[in-house]
Amino acid sequence: MLISSGAKVNAKDQGMLTPLHRAAASRNERAVELLLKHKAEVNPRDKFWQTPLHMAAANWATSCAATLIPHVCSLDVADKSGRTPLHHAAHSGHAEMVNLFLRKGASANANDKKERQPIHWAAHLGHLDVVKLLVSHTADVMCKDKRGYTPLHVAAASGQIDVVKFLMRLKMGQDIVVTELVNRGANVNQPSYHGNTPLHLAATSSSGVLCLELLVSSGADVNMQNKEGKSPLHVAARHGHFTGSQILIQNGGEVDCVDMNGNTPLHVAARYGQELLISTLLGNGADRSRQGIHGMLPLHLAALCGFPDCCHMLLSNARQIPAAEFDVNATDDQGRTCLHAAASGGNVECLNLLLSSGAKLGIKDNLGRSALHYAAANGNSQCTISLRGFSRCVEVLLEHQASYTLKDHKKKWTALHAAAAEGQVDCVLLLVNREQSADMLDSQDARGQTPLMLAALGHHNDCVHILLEKKANADAADKQGFTALHRAAARPDLTLVDVNNNTALHLACSKGHEMCALMILGELTDSSLINARNNALQMPLHIAARKGLATVVQVLLSRGAAVMAVDEDGHTPALACAPNKNVADCLALILSTMKPYSPRETDTSTTSHFGPILKNCGIAAACGSSGKLCHA
């Protein structure tokens, strides 16, 4: 009825879809026939370049596809992703549709833009019937995509055991998986672009045990390393796949194989907290004394990453071997022991385990830092739980008579210097409340700086209060003659406000001090201060505009100043330029009747005029092609 009334059969909607697209997608064969009878275009493309035949293929519309095929010029027409209708049919797993396209002459080896063929998609999604159909029509089982993955790679990675079995047994007709590969057979050791074999990918999958077992029994190299030097056993250790690791070891997997960083599977298991894997590897003779990345032992990594169960496993096993073969105080390339690592990681359980296993407190690293230095300095002030963890580490170390007056080699910092510099309040409290804390309260580092100076320099107010209460010398001077007061003043706090809530930027603008305002903007890192309001609800932009500080206005706009914000008088920054309220009201009336300027009409000459001034103040601002201010 619509067609007879003059409706256009090739009309397109917002998605560029024609009625023929819609009919094919909804499997309406009668509508497809009617539209074709009325001269509907058979190959129109939507916004993804898909034709009605693509729609039919993706939506199991076999009858619609059969109706369309005689009218199309090519069955291998590609959409925006390079996929043909056969790609879509293989992806959806519709064997009848795939068979139709193959019988009508569609290419089984067409590549999309990622060089994936229909068999890649069928293998990845486990559509075994479709894989068999494609192979029977000369699909290349050894084809690779842009990442170097074959259908066997993608099937193994997604745990498609039936597809893996079929590809492995291809052309052999046997129930036992073959070990000798033949033409068009799958190569079980085929590396991808990153050097990963199907066995690497099976080792990553939680459901890939059967695939892994099948690959191993088919001759896959269990010790083949990828481009990072990782073997399948490294990968299994990373993901904690106990059964997979056992299969690999039982079939010749090297437990002490090293990657490009020198890490063994035991290092990897320790790094990721895989306790069961550690037990398996140690039970098969893994060397816990082997040094890996940065010369670290597996115990270093377990302690650093905070895995006490893994530390316990490594230490318990270590006690069963001669002391000469394992030293709990062994150091890495930087001279750090496992105790340093535990203190840096902030895990008290790891720390206690090491101390009870004979870890020595007094060992210094190459920079002269003890474990106490690391515990004092490495807290996270953003996380209360983590902060408490580090203070507990300090507490445990002090209980075990750690020397808190010890200085490192380079900066000559004590633990109190480190804690004060990082603003670790709990750690500072623990240290200054020791009986002989006076010995380090005013201790000077290599620059003559005391803990009080470092706390003041970092604006750690709570630490400053604690140190002053403990009678730290506020007048002590460093080697440059600077006191704690000098250090605090050297890094002003730009967030401070006066009684009227004016920031330093507000005041610089109100006094017309353009260069001062620009210098403040150059130092400003907190973007919220750009739109900070005083008690009169004025932002710096209101005041700078009123004072005629054009360069400051330019920078404020480029930093995201709100141009429509109003003050207590209801004035935007533009209206704030008016000398009095009456003029502002008149200006508002005039502006309300004006058309906005187009970007082409905006004057872009200000950038070149203000550029030298901005550059001298260390501020990057430029004018884009539209005339709007932006960062360069």
C-alpha positions in Angstrom: 0.0 0.0 0.0 2.8 2.4 0.9 4.7 1.7 -2.3 1.6 2.1 -4.4 1.0 5.4 -2.7 4.4 6.7 -3.8 6.7 5.7 -0.9 10.3 5.6 -1.9 11.7 2.1 -1.8 15.3 3.3 -1.4 14.6 5.9 1.4 17.2 5.9 4.2 16.8 6.5 7.9 19.3 8.2 10.2 21.4 5.0 10.3 21.5 5.0 6.4 19.3 1.9 6.5 16.8 1.3 3.6 13.6 -0.7 3.8 15.5 -3.6 2.2 18.0 -3.6 5.1 15.2 -3.7 7.6 13.3 -6.5 5.8 16.5 -8.6 5.6 17.3 -8.0 9.3 13.8 -9.0 10.4 13.8 -12.2 8.2 10.8 -10.9 6.2 11.3 -12.8 2.9 7.9 -11.6 1.5 9.0 -7.9 2.1 12.4 -8.6 0.5 10.7 -10.1 -2.6 8.2 -7.2 -2.9 10.9 -4.5 -2.5 13.1 -6.2 -5.2 10.1 -6.4 -7.5 9.7 -2.6 -7.2 13.3 -2.0 -8.2 14.8 -1.5 -4.7 18.5 -1.1 -4.8 20.1 -4.4 -3.8 23.5 -3.2 -2.6 22.8 0.0 -0.6 25.2 0.6 2.4 24.4 1.8 5.9 26.7 3.9 8.0 28.8 0.8 8.7 28.9 0.0 4.9 26.8 -3.1 5.4 24.4 -4.2 2.7 21.1 -6.1 3.1 23.0 -9.3 2.5 25.2 -8.6 5.5 22.1 -8.0 7.5 20.6 -11.3 6.4 23.8 -13.2 7.1 24.1 -11.8 10.7 20.5 -12.4 11.5 20.1 -16.0 10.4 17.7 -14.9 7.6 18.6 -17.8 5.2 15.5 -17.4 3.0 16.2 -13.7 2.6 19.8 -14.3 1.7 18.8 -16.9 -0.9 16.4 -14.3 -2.4 19.1 -11.6 -2.5 22.0 -13.6 -3.8 20.9 -13.8 -7.5 20.6 -10.0 -7.5 24.0 -9.1 -6.1 27.1 -8.5 -8.1 29.5 -10.1 -5.5 29.1 -12.3 -2.5 32.4 -11.0 -1.1 31.4 -7.3 -0.7 33.1 -6.0 2.5 31.7 -3.7 5.2 33.6 -0.9 7.0 35.6 -3.5 9.0 36.4 -5.5 5.9 34.0 -8.3 6.7 32.0 -10.1 4.1 28.6 -11.7 4.6 30.4 -15.0 5.1 32.4 -13.4 8.0 29.1 -12.4 9.7 27.5 -15.9 9.1 30.6 -17.6 10.6 30.6 -15.2 13.6 26.9 -16.0 14.3 27.6 -19.8 14.0 24.8 -20.4 11.5 26.0 -23.5 9.5 23.1 -23.4 7.1 23.8 -19.8 6.1 27.6 -20.5 5.8 26.8 -23.5 3.6 24.6 -21.4 1.4 27.3 -18.8 0.8 30.0 -21.4 0.2 27.8 -23.3 -2.3 27.1 -20.0 -4.2 30.8 -19.3 -4.5 31.7 -17.0 -1.6 35.5 -17.0 -0.7 36.3 -19.0 2.4 39.6 -17.1 2.7 38.5 -13.5 2.6 40.4 -11.2 5.0 38.9 -8.4 7.0 40.9 -5.3 8.0 42.6 -7.2 10.8 43.4 -10.0 8.3 41.0 -12.3 10.1 39.2 -14.9 8.0 35.8 -16.4 8.6 37.5 -19.5 10.2 39.2 -17.2 12.8 35.8 -16.1 14.1 34.2 -19.6 14.0 37.2 -21.0 15.9 37.3 -18.2 18.5 33.6 -18.7 19.3 33.6 -22.5 19.2 31.3 -23.0 16.2 32.7 -26.4 15.3 30.2 -27.2 12.6 31.1 -23.9 10.8 34.8 -24.6 11.1 34.3 -28.0 9.5 32.3 -26.5 6.7 34.9 -23.9 6.0 37.7 -26.4 6.0 35.8 -28.6 3.6 35.7 -25.6 1.3 39.4 -25.0 1.2 39.6 -22.6 4.2 43.3 -22.1 5.2 43.8 -23.5 8.7 47.2 -21.9 8.9 46.1 -18.4 8.0 47.3 -15.6 10.4 45.8 -12.3 11.4 47.7 -9.1 11.9 48.8 -10.3 15.4 50.1 -13.5 13.9 47.3 -15.6 15.4 46.1 -18.7 13.6 42.7 -20.3 14.2 44.4 -22.7 16.6 45.8 -19.8 18.6 42.4 -18.2 19.0 40.6 -21.5 19.8 43.2 -22.3 22.5 43.0 -18.8 24.0 39.2 -19.0 24.4 39.3 -22.6 25.7 37.4 -24.1 22.7 38.5 -27.7 23.3 36.4 -29.3 20.5 37.7 -26.9 17.9 41.3 -27.5 19.1 40.8 -31.2 18.9 39.4 -30.9 15.3 42.3 -28.7 14.2 44.8 -30.9 15.8 43.4 -34.1 14.2 42.8 -32.5 10.8 43.2 -34.8 7.8 44.4 -37.7 10.0 41.1 -39.4 10.9 42.4 -40.7 14.2 41.2 -40.4 17.8 44.7 -40.0 19.1 46.1 -36.5 18.5 48.9 -36.6 16.0 52.4 -35.6 16.8 53.6 -35.1 13.2 52.0 -32.2 11.4 51.0 -32.5 7.7 50.1 -30.1 5.0 47.1 -28.0 6.1 47.6 -29.3 9.6 47.9 -27.1 12.6 51.4 -26.2 13.8 51.3 -26.5 17.6 54.5 -24.4 17.9 53.4 -21.6 15.6 54.4 -18.3 17.4 52.3 -15.2 17.2 53.7 -11.7 16.7 54.8 -11.5 20.4 56.2 -15.0 20.2 53.4 -16.7 22.1 52.6 -20.3 21.0 49.1 -21.9 21.4 50.6 -23.5 24.5 51.3 -20.0 26.1 47.7 -19.0 25.4 46.2 -22.2 26.8 48.3 -21.7 29.9 46.6 -18.3 30.5 43.1 -19.7 30.3 41.3 -20.9 33.5 39.4 -23.4 31.3 42.3 -24.3 29.1 43.6 -27.4 30.9 42.3 -29.9 28.3 43.6 -27.7 25.5 47.0 -27.5 27.2 47.1 -31.3 27.7 46.1 -31.9 24.1 48.8 -29.5 22.8 51.5 -31.1 25.0 50.6 -34.6 23.9 50.7 -33.4 20.3 54.3 -32.3 20.5 54.1 -28.7 21.7 57.4 -27.4 23.0 56.8 -26.9 26.8 59.9 -24.8 27.1 59.5 -22.5 24.1 59.9 -18.9 25.2 58.1 -15.8 23.8 59.8 -12.5 23.0 60.0 -11.6 26.7 61.7 -14.9 27.5 58.6 -16.3 29.2 57.9 -20.0 28.9 54.3 -21.5 29.3 55.3 -22.3 32.9 56.0 -18.6 33.6 52.5 -17.9 32.3 50.8 -20.6 34.3 52.6 -19.3 37.4 51.4 -15.8 36.8 47.8 -16.9 36.6 48.0 -19.5 39.4 46.9 -22.5 37.2 48.0 -25.3 39.4 46.9 -28.2 37.2 48.4 -26.7 34.1 51.7 -26.1 35.8 51.8 -29.8 36.9 51.2 -30.9 33.3 54.0 -28.7 32.0 56.5 -29.8 34.7 55.6 -33.5 34.2 56.3 -33.1 30.5 59.7 -31.5 30.9 58.9 -27.9 31.8 62.1 -26.3 33.3 61.2 -25.0 36.7 64.2 -22.6 36.7 63.8 -21.3 33.2 64.6 -17.5 33.2 62.9 -14.7 31.3 64.6 -11.6 29.9 64.7 -10.1 33.4 66.2 -13.1 35.0 63.0 -14.1 36.7 62.1 -17.8 37.1 58.5 -19.1 37.4 59.1 -19.0 41.2 59.8 -15.3 41.0 56.6 -14.8 39.1 54.5 -16.9 41.5 55.9 -14.9 44.4 55.3 -11.6 42.8 51.6 -12.4 42.2 50.9 -14.2 45.5 50.3 -17.7 44.0 51.0 -19.8 47.1 49.9 -23.1 45.6 52.2 -22.6 42.6 55.1 -21.8 44.9 54.5 -25.1 46.7 54.4 -27.0 43.4 57.6 -25.3 42.1 59.5 -25.9 45.3 58.4 -29.5 45.4 59.8 -29.9 41.9 63.2 -28.5 42.9 62.8 -24.8 42.0 65.8 -22.7 43.3 64.6 -20.1 45.8 68.1 -18.6 45.9 68.2 -17.6 42.3 68.3 -13.9 41.7 65.9 -12.3 39.3 65.0 -8.7 38.3 67.3 -6.2 40.0 69.0 -9.2 41.7 65.9 -9.9 43.8 65.1 -13.3 45.3 61.5 -14.7 45.1 61.3 -13.8 48.8 62.1 -10.2 48.0 59.2 -10.0 45.7 56.7 -11.8 48.0 57.7 -9.5 50.9 57.6 -6.3 48.8 54.2 -7.1 47.4 52.8 -8.1 50.8 52.1 -11.8 50.5 52.8 -13.3 54.0 51.6 -16.8 53.0 54.0 -16.9 50.2 56.8 -15.6 52.5 56.0 -18.3 55.0 56.1 -21.0 52.2 59.5 -19.8 51.0 60.9 -19.4 54.5 59.5 -22.8 55.7 61.0 -24.6 52.8 64.3 -22.7 53.2 64.7 -24.1 56.8 64.8 -27.6 55.3 68.0 -26.9 53.3 71.5 -26.1 54.5 72.0 -22.4 55.6 74.9 -22.0 53.1 72.4 -22.5 50.2 69.9 -19.9 51.4 70.5 -16.7 53.2 67.5 -14.7 54.5 69.8 -11.6 54.6 70.9 -11.9 50.9 70.9 -8.6 49.1 69.8 -7.5 45.7 71.7 -5.3 43.3 71.0 -2.2 45.4 72.1 -3.9 48.6 68.6 -4.3 49.9 67.6 -7.3 52.0 64.2 -9.0 52.1 63.6 -7.0 55.3 64.1 -3.8 53.3 61.5 -5.1 50.8 59.0 -5.9 53.6 59.5 -2.5 55.2 59.0 -0.8 51.9 55.8 -2.8 51.2 54.4 -2.0 54.6 53.2 -5.5 55.5 53.7 -6.2 59.2 53.1 -10.0 58.9 55.9 -10.3 56.3 58.2 -8.2 58.5 57.6 -10.4 61.6 58.1 -13.5 59.6 61.5 -12.3 58.4 62.6 -11.1 61.8 61.6 -14.4 63.4 63.6 -16.2 60.6 66.8 -14.4 61.4 66.6 -11.2 59.3 69.1 -8.6 60.6 68.0 -5.1 61.3 71.3 -3.3 60.9 72.0 -4.0 57.3 72.2 -0.9 55.1 71.6 -0.8 51.4 74.1 0.8 48.9 72.8 4.3 49.9 73.2 3.5 53.6 69.5 3.1 54.3 68.2 0.6 56.8 64.8 -1.1 56.8 63.6 1.6 59.3 64.4 4.3 56.7 62.1 2.6 54.2 59.3 2.0 56.7 59.4 5.6 57.8 59.5 7.1 54.3 57.3 4.9 52.2 53.8 5.5 53.7 50.9 6.7 51.6 49.3 9.8 53.2 46.2 9.3 50.9 45.3 6.0 52.5 44.8 5.7 56.2 45.0 1.9 56.2 48.3 1.9 54.3 49.6 4.6 56.5 48.8 2.6 59.6 50.5 -0.4 58.1 53.8 1.6 57.6 53.6 2.9 61.2 53.2 -0.7 62.4 56.3 -1.6 60.5 58.2 1.2 62.2 56.8 0.0 65.5 57.9 -3.6 65.0 61.3 -2.6 63.8 61.8 -0.4 66.9 60.6 -3.2 69.2 63.4 -5.3 67.7 66.0 -2.6 68.6 66.4 -1.1 65.1 68.7 1.9 65.2 66.8 5.1 64.6 69.8 7.3 64.6 71.4 5.5 61.7 72.0 7.8 58.6 72.0 6.8 55.0 75.1 7.4 52.9 73.9 10.0 50.3 71.5 12.4 52.1 72.6 11.5 55.6 69.0 11.2 56.6 67.8 9.4 59.8 64.4 7.6 59.8 63.0 10.8 61.3 64.2 12.9 58.4 62.5 10.4 56.0 59.2 10.4 57.9 59.1 14.2 58.3 59.9 14.8 54.6 57.0 12.5 53.6 54.5 13.8 56.2 54.1 10.4 57.9 52.5 11.6 61.2 52.2 8.2 62.8 55.8 7.3 62.0 57.0 10.7 63.4 55.1 10.1 66.6 56.6 6.7 67.1 60.1 7.9 66.5 60.0 11.1 68.7 58.5 9.2 71.6 61.5 6.9 71.9 63.7 7.4 75.0 66.7 8.8 73.2 64.8 10.7 70.5 66.6 13.9 71.4 69.7 12.4 69.7 67.9 12.7 66.3 65.4 15.5 66.9 67.8 18.2 65.6 70.1 15.9 63.6 71.3 17.5 60.4 71.5 15.8 57.0 74.2 16.4 54.3 72.7 19.9 53.6 72.4 20.8 57.3 68.6 20.3 57.3 66.8 19.0 60.3 63.5 17.0 60.3 61.7 20.2 61.3 63.0 22.0 58.1 61.9 19.1 55.9 58.4 19.0 57.4 58.1 22.7 57.0 59.3 22.6 53.4 56.7 20.0 52.6 53.9 21.9 54.5 53.3 18.9 56.7 51.7 20.9 59.5 50.9 18.1 61.8 54.5 16.9 61.7 55.7 20.4 62.4 53.5 20.7 65.5 54.7 17.3 66.8 58.4 18.3 66.4 57.9 21.7 68.0 56.1 20.1 70.9 59.1 17.9 71.4 61.3 21.0 71.6 62.9 20.8 68.1 65.1 23.8 67.5 63.1 26.2 65.4 66.0 28.6 64.9 68.5 26.0 63.6 70.0 26.9 60.3 71.1 24.7 57.4 74.4 25.2 55.5 72.8 28.0 53.4 71.7 29.8 56.6 68.0 29.0 56.1 65.8 28.1 59.1 62.6 26.1 59.1 60.7 29.4 58.7 62.7 30.2 55.6 61.9 26.8 54.2 58.1 27.1 54.8 58.1 30.6 53.2 60.0 29.4 50.2 57.0 27.3 49.1 53.9 29.4 49.8 50.5 27.8 50.0 48.4 29.3 47.3 45.2 27.8 48.7 45.3 30.0 51.8 42.6 32.7 52.0 42.1 35.9 54.1 39.0 36.8 56.2 37.1 37.6 53.0 38.0 34.3 51.4 40.4 36.1 48.9 43.2 33.9 47.6 46.6 35.4 46.7 45.3 35.5 43.1 42.2 37.5 44.0 44.4 40.0 45.8 47.0 40.4 43.0 44.2 41.0 40.5 42.4 43.5 42.8 45.5 45.6 43.2 46.2 45.5 39.5 49.5 43.6 39.9 49.4 41.9 36.5 52.9 40.3 36.7 52.3 39.0 40.2 49.0 37.5 39.0 50.7 35.8 36.1 53.5 34.4 38.3 50.9 32.9 40.6 49.1 31.4 37.7 52.4 29.9 36.5 52.8 28.2 39.9 49.2 27.1 40.3 48.6 23.4 40.1 45.2 23.2 41.7 42.7 23.9 38.9 39.9 24.6 41.5 41.6 27.9 42.5 40.9 29.3 39.0 37.2 29.5 39.9 37.6 30.1 43.6 35.1 32.6 45.0 35.5 35.2 47.7 32.7 36.3 50.1 31.3 38.5 47.3 31.1 35.4 45.1 33.7 37.0 42.8 36.2 34.8 41.0 39.7 36.0 39.9 38.2 36.5 36.4 35.6 39.0 37.7 38.3 41.1 39.3 40.9 40.8 36.5 38.2 41.9 34.0 37.2 44.9 36.1 40.8 45.9 36.5 41.5 45.6 32.7 44.2 42.9 33.1 43.8 41.6 29.6 46.7 39.1 29.7 45.5 37.7 33.0 42.0 37.3 31.6 43.4 35.5 28.6 45.3 33.0 30.8 42.3 32.5 33.1 40.1 31.7 30.2 42.7 29.3 28.8 42.7 27.5 32.2 38.9 27.0 32.2 37.6 30.0 34.1 33.8 30.1 34.1 32.6 32.9 31.9 28.9 32.7 33.0 29.5 32.6 36.7 27.7 35.5 38.6 28.8 37.4 41.7 26.5 38.6 44.5 25.3 41.4 42.3 24.3 38.9 39.5 27.2 40.1 37.3 29.1 37.8 35.0 32.8 38.6 34.5 31.9 40.5 31.3 29.4 42.7 33.2 32.0 43.2 36.0 33.9 45.4 33.6 31.3 48.1 33.9 32.3 51.0 36.2 29.0 51.0 38.1 25.8 49.0 38.4 23.8 51.2 36.0 26.3 50.8 33.2 26.4 47.1 33.9 22.6 46.9 33.5 22.7 48.9 30.3 25.5 46.6 29.0 23.4 43.5 29.9 20.4 44.9 28.0 22.5 45.6 24.9 24.3 42.2 25.0 20.9 40.4 25.3 19.8 41.8 21.9 23.0 41.1 20.0 23.7 38.0 18.0 26.7 36.0 19.1 29.8 36.4 17.0 30.7 33.5 14.7 34.2 32.1 15.3 35.4 33.6 12.1 34.6 37.1 13.3 36.6 36.7 16.5 39.9 38.7 16.7 42.8 36.3 17.0 45.5 39.0 17.2 45.8 38.9 21.0 48.0 35.8 21.1 50.9 37.4 19.3 50.6 40.5 21.4 50.6 38.7 24.8 52.8 35.8 23.8 56.1 37.3 25.0 54.7 38.3 28.4 53.2 34.8 28.9 56.4 33.1 27.9 58.4 35.2 30.4 56.0 34.1 33.2 56.3 30.4 32.2 52.7 30.1 31.1 51.8 28.3 27.9 48.6 29.7 26.2 47.7 30.0 22.5 44.8 30.8 20.3 43.3 28.0 18.2 41.9 28.3 14.7 38.4 29.1 16.0 39.7 32.0 18.1 39.1 30.3 21.4 41.9 30.2 23.9 43.5 26.9 24.6 46.6 25.3 25.9 49.5 24.8 23.5 
